[in-house]
Amino acid sequence: PIIDVTTALEYKKQIIKHIPKNYDFNPLLTIYLTDQTTVDTIKQAALDKSIIGAKLYPKGATTNSSSGVTDIFKIYNTLAAMEKYDLPLLIHGEVTDYDINIFDRETVFISKILVKIRAEFPALKIILEHVTTKDGIDFILANQTNELNINTAATITPHHLLLNTNDLLANGLKPHYYCLPI
């Protein structure tokens, strides 16, 4: 994972080496939040125009999230620094609790975690990535209509909203409809 500015800039160099000379392409980077991300790392990232945000992957939530955050409340100082230095938080929003149905993970993340983050850090720019539920869309729309807090946005993965468990499981498992390796 790209967990600091030095690693991010090295990665950018690797990308730039492969850009054809006649292409105008500027890679935009993110850093990967861990339980050990420091306030200084956030400050450095915010000062570098190549870095557009910091990604929150709950540990074990998706592909390549094994180094992710184990408990959001462990990184509250990091989130405060992100708010202070205006570095957006890009969230893969789902809980990983074993007792939560895999199809309810986003909804539970929103109600148990994201609502608290939004309340604690009103100036923090938050982007909930690849929203997959009506609850996710409703959360974003509710925050957009609240004049006190328009710092919440989302990206959408359309096929996640169109497909259901029948599409995934009927007539045999279709792993390309699922976000984790099977």
Secondary structure, DSSP 8 states (H G I E B T S, - for coil): ---SHHHHHHHHHHHHTTS-TT------EEEE--TT--HHHHHHHHH-TTEEEEEE-BTTSSTT-TTSBS-GGGGHHHHHHHHHHT--EEE------TTS-GGGHHHHHIIIIIHHHHHH-TTS-EEEEEE-SHHHHHHHHHHHT-TT---EEEEE-HHHHH--HHHHHTTS--GGGSSS--
